[in-house]
């Protein structure tokens, strides 16, 4: 849904975004970064499926280190939460929806 929303025509151009957590955001930079991250995870997962990898193998091979550093910095708990509650479920969804599955 996020990727369909970010790719919508005409593109959405909100003045404010009120996320479920954190501060109110202005502009679309956050949405664009999130959409890019979701596309990267989707594409990496599709490539893993094409190679015949299992979900666990695909999850272990997904490279999100730049996004993790941007979001969590050096905070180990935030990195754990990012991996466990964002990356893990997104990879699973992308794996289940990948062509050839």
C-alpha positions in Angstrom: 0.0 0.0 0.0 2.8 2.4 0.8 4.5 1.9 -2.6 1.2 2.3 -4.4 0.5 5.5 -2.5 4.0 6.9 -3.2 3.6 6.1 -6.9 0.1 7.5 -7.2 -0.7 9.9 -10.0 -1.0 12.7 -9.4 1.5 12.4 -6.6 0.4 13.3 -3.2 1.9 16.5 -1.9 0.9 16.8 1.8 1.8 19.8 3.8 1.9 17.8 7.1 2.2 14.1 7.9 1.1 12.9 11.3 2.9 9.5 11.8 1.8 7.0 14.4 4.9 7.8 16.4 7.2 10.7 16.6 6.8 14.3 15.6 4.6 15.8 12.9 6.5 16.0 9.6 6.5 18.6 6.9 7.0 17.9 3.2 7.4 14.6 1.5 11.1 13.8 2.2 10.3 11.2 4.9 7.7 9.5 2.6 10.1 9.4 -0.3 12.9 7.9 1.9 10.5 5.3 3.3 9.3 4.4 -0.2 12.9 4.0 -1.4 13.6 1.7 1.5 10.5 -0.4 0.8 11.4 -0.7 -2.9 15.0 -1.7 -1.9 13.8 -4.4 0.4 11.2 -5.6 -2.1 13.8 -5.8 -4.9 16.4 -7.5 -2.7 13.8 -10.0 -1.5 12.6 -10.7 -5.1 16.2 -11.4 -6.1 16.6 -13.8 -3.1 13.5 -15.7 -4.2 14.7 -15.9 -7.7 17.9 -17.5 -6.4 15.8 -20.0 -4.5 16.6 -18.8 -1.0 14.4 -19.5 2.0 12.7 -16.7 3.9 15.4 -16.9 6.6 18.2 -16.8 4.0 16.5 -13.8 2.3 16.0 -12.0 5.6 19.7 -12.5 6.5 20.9 -11.2 3.2 18.9 -8.0 3.1 21.2 -4.9 3.2 19.5 -2.0 5.1 22.6 -0.8 7.0 22.4 2.8 5.7 18.7 3.1 6.7 19.4 1.4 10.0 22.2 3.9 10.7 20.0 6.9 9.7 17.0 5.7 11.8 18.8 4.1 14.8 22.2 5.7 14.9 24.3 3.9 17.5 21.3 3.1 19.7 21.3 -0.7 19.9 17.7 -0.9 21.1 16.4 1.2 18.2 18.4 -1.0 15.8 16.8 -4.1 17.3 13.4 -2.6 17.0 14.0 -1.5 13.4 15.2 -4.9 12.4 12.5 -6.9 14.4 9.5 -4.8 13.9 10.1 -3.2 10.5 12.6 -5.1 8.4 11.6 -8.6 9.4 7.8 -8.1 8.6 8.5 -6.2 5.4 10.9 -8.9 4.1 8.3 -11.6 5.0 5.5 -9.7 3.1 7.8 -9.1 0.1 8.8 -12.8 0.2 5.2 -14.0 0.2 4.3 -11.6 -2.6 7.4 -12.2 -4.8 6.8 -13.6 -8.3 7.5 -17.3 -8.4 6.3 -17.9 -4.8 
